Amino acid sequence: MTATLEAPSILYEVEPLPDGRELHVYPDGSIVVSGRAEIRPHPVEGVTWITRTPARTRARRRPRTTIFTSALPVRTIWPSESSMERVAARRTAHERARELLLSLLNPFQREDYVHHSGFWVETARGRIRLGRLYNLEFRPREKPYEKQILCVLPVNHETLPLPDIWTNLLLVLNQDPDKFFRVAVRR
């Protein structure tokens, strides 16, 4: 007797990682890393890492273990329609927020954001780099060689797409920079 299971098609993204493994992102937000990590390549082309091998290597016996497959319960959980809809809604919100942010940036900031996921904003007090959550780099105008780290977040930032957070901070910096620096936490 043969049983066949019909599985719904699952659409997910696969991204290669620098160490040779793959990152699988499923519509329900779950993440799985698969594959075997390769040794990180040496930064100098044509040179390999020097590794030490022990003077005496000897094979060890593997402990014998018996796995009873019938004793292990197996459950397959397929993403529900509602979770897939939530993922699609989040994606749409993120895309719209990114479009809004890019429309507010000047060409230099836009290019910087597209290539590096961050951009510099000029204020009367100095330059601020937006792009890393909880870690905003500030270069005061009086001491441009000095770097300060600031943390400023809008209320309920966990529910917002990341580009919306940068749009929020960009607008505050352009309209009321004193308020921005008043609430900023220096780290």
GUZA-324098 format. One record per residue (C-alpha): y, x, z; residue in three letters. Coordinates in pm, whole numbers, plus 50000, padded with zeros to 5 digits. Example, Ala and Ser with C-alpha at 12.3 -4.5 7.8 and 13.67 -1.06 7.14 Angstrom:
# GUZA-324098
495505123050780ala/498945136750714ser/
//
This chain:
# GUZA-324098
500005000050000met/503335014849892thr/506665004850044ala/509935011349869thr/513295010650040leu/516365001049848glu/519415019049981ala/522965009249895pro/524845036049709ser/526865057349946ile/529995073349807leu/531145103949993tyr/533055136049936glu/531465170449931val/533655200849991glu/532375236549974pro/533145257550283leu/534115294550260pro/530845305650421asp/528625288750161gly/527875256450350arg/528995221750240glu/531125196350427leu/530025160050361his/532645133550452val/531275098150454tyr/533325066150411pro/532845056650775asp/534575089050880gly/531455107550989ser/531205144250891ile/528065164750827val/527905202150756val/524855212950560ser/523495245150417gly/523105280150546arg/526085301650633ala/526375332850425glu/527695365150571ile/531425366150526arg/532345389350235pro/534045422350314his/537805421250242pro/537545453350034val/535835447249701glu/532605466749652gly/532175474950023val/529525458950243thr/529435454150617trp/527615480950818ile/525045465451045thr/522865481851306arg/519165475551310thr/517235481251629pro/515185513351641ala/511965494351693arg/511595459751562thr/508455440851625arg/507425406351524ala/507205380851799arg/504785352551810arg/506235318251770arg/505345294352045pro/503055267551917arg/504515233251950thr/503115201351818thr/505545175551693ile/504235140551681phe/506255124051408thr/504965089951500ser/506485093751848ala/509995099851713leu/511875067951630pro/513825069651303val/516725046651235arg/518775046550917thr/522255033050965ile/524155022950653trp/527935020050664pro/529024984150707ser/531404966850468glu/534134965550733ser/533955003050804ser/534155010650433met/537174987550403glu/538865005350695arg/538285039150531val/539695026250201ala/542735011650381ala/543335044850562arg/543105063650234arg/545575040050067thr/547985043150360ala/547735081250348his/548415081749971glu/551445058850005arg/552795079450297ala/552375111450093arg/554245096049796glu/557105085750027leu/557305120450182leu/557295137849844leu/560085114849724ser/562275125850018leu/561765163349972leu/563825185949749asn/561935205149474pro/561485236649688phe/560205217149987gln/557945196249762arg/556365227149608glu/555925242949952asp/554285211050085tyr/551945207249787val/550765243549807his/550865250250182his/550895215650351ser/554185223850521gly/557865228450443phe/561085242450594trp/564015220250699val/567515234850741glu/569555222051038thr/572805232851201ala/570775250051475arg/568365268351243gly/565255263851030arg/562195243351132ile/558825243750959arg/557095210050956leu/553415209550868gly/551355217951178arg/550945190751435leu/551945201451791tyr/553095234951648asn/556495233751475leu/557965268051404glu/561705270651480phe/563955299851377arg/567335297251557pro/570425304951346arg/571755329351610glu/568455348751624lys/566665344551288pro/564105371351379tyr/562995351251685glu/560305324751646lys/560005295451885gln/557235269551886ile/558265233251938leu/556245201651985cys/557745168151882val/555695137051807leu/556655101051731pro/555385072951950val/551815062051860asn/551375092051631his/547565088751649glu/547715057151438thr/550015071451169leu/548975090350857pro/550055126750881leu/552635124350597pro/554295095550786asp/554725118251088ile/556425144850871trp/558635117950711thr/559625105451056asn/560535140451180leu/562325149150854leu/564535118050879leu/565345124951245val/566215161251163leu/568495150450878asn/570205121651062gln/570245131251431asp/569085167451491pro/570515167051846asp/568075139351941lys/565225159551787phe/566065190451994phe/566675169452308arg/563085156252305val/561445188152171ala/559065205852405val/559295243752385arg/555955261152414arg/
//
